[in-house]
Amino acid sequence: MAVRIRLARFGRKKKPFYRLVVADHRAPRDGSYIEQIGTYDPMKDPSEIKIEEERALYWLGNGALPSETARSLLAKCGVWEKFTAGKKQ
């Protein structure tokens, strides 16, 4: 089963709120997911990003591929650097 880390959209029209979720790559964007590992609120100034670091590192270590947007959010929080530094050792 191919697993992806991606965003699932919640919130009202023109007021988006996203959850960072681990899901099967065949599942729809807002469909079922395996685990929620964080949130992203772009409407706040500055935008609010909360990620459970140890769960994100666990899923990345087990082969989950992040989407481009999820990878940029992981990089902003410093999780992506920890993951790549752990791979090189």
Phi and psi in degrees as a GROMACS rama.xvg file:
@    title "Ramachandran Plot"
@    xaxis  label "Phi"
@    yaxis  label "Psi"
@TYPE xy
-82.6512  125.074  ALA-2
-111.514  137.769  VAL-3
-123.768  148.116  ARG-4
-102.163  119.956  ILE-5
-150.75  177.36  ARG-6
-96.0149  140.77  LEU-7
-116.679  129.176  ALA-8
-87.0697  134.689  ARG-9
-133.208  179.674  PHE-10
98.2367  177.011  GLY-11
-86.6827  177.716  ARG-12
-62.7651  131.241  LYS-13
65.6413  10.7973  LYS-14
-135.557  71.5524  LYS-15
-72.8638  150.131  PRO-16
-143.112  131.177  PHE-17
-117.494  147.075  TYR-18
-110.41  136.688  ARG-19
-87.5619  114.098  LEU-20
-124.967  157.569  VAL-21
-103.757  121.829  VAL-22
-142.76  157.766  ALA-23
-64.8669  141.454  ASP-24
-65.7314  -18.275  HIS-25
-87.4294  -12.5569  ARG-26
-72.4987  147.246  ALA-27
-66.1277  162.205  PRO-28
-52.5589  -48.7397  ARG-29
-102.721  17.4123  ASP-30
-84.5513  -153.423  GLY-31
-69.1546  151.705  SER-32
-141.763  163.138  TYR-33
-81.2013  -47.794  ILE-34
-155.503  143.692  GLU-35
-94.4803  126.524  GLN-36
-116.584  1.50905  ILE-37
177.545  178.202  GLY-38
-136.367  158.373  THR-39
-143.716  121.578  TYR-40
-118.751  98.443  ASP-41
-76.6623  -9.88132  PRO-42
-80.723  -19.5043  MET-43
-79.9453  156.621  LYS-44
-120.766  109.928  ASP-45
-74.6064  161.748  PRO-46
-60.2142  144.848  SER-47
-102.238  124.881  GLU-48
-124.636  123.328  ILE-49
-126.118  123.554  LYS-50
-132.891  133.457  ILE-51
-77.0074  101.32  GLU-52
-60.6745  -45.4775  GLU-53
-67.8877  -34.1645  GLU-54
-71.6478  -38.0771  ARG-55
-63.9481  -44.0645  ALA-56
-64.8684  -35.9932  LEU-57
-60.5885  -49.1925  TYR-58
-69.0403  -38.1668  TRP-59
-64.0388  -38.8326  LEU-60
-66.9361  -26.4804  GLY-61
-92.2438  9.69836  ASN-62
100.204  9.11137  GLY-63
-71.2759  133.747  ALA-64
-99.1171  125.339  LEU-65
-81.2811  148.727  PRO-66
-70.7503  171.481  SER-67
-61.152  -43.9332  GLU-68
-67.8999  -41.9064  THR-69
-63.6225  -38.7944  ALA-70
-63.4566  -40.1611  ARG-71
-67.3054  -36.2978  SER-72
-68.0694  -40.6381  LEU-73
-63.3299  -36.8291  LEU-74
-68.5961  -38.1418  ALA-75
-64.047  -33.1334  LYS-76
-87.4279  -8.89017  CYS-77
89.8903  1.27439  GLY-78
-72.8853  -38.379  VAL-79
-63.8863  -39.7488  TRP-80
-64.5427  -40.4574  GLU-81
-63.239  -38.9884  LYS-82
-66.8932  -46.9215  PHE-83
-68.1309  -33.6309  THR-84
-68.5052  -35.3857  ALA-85
-69.64  -30.6615  GLY-86
-71.1935  -34.7879  LYS-87
-73.5923  -23.6629  LYS-88
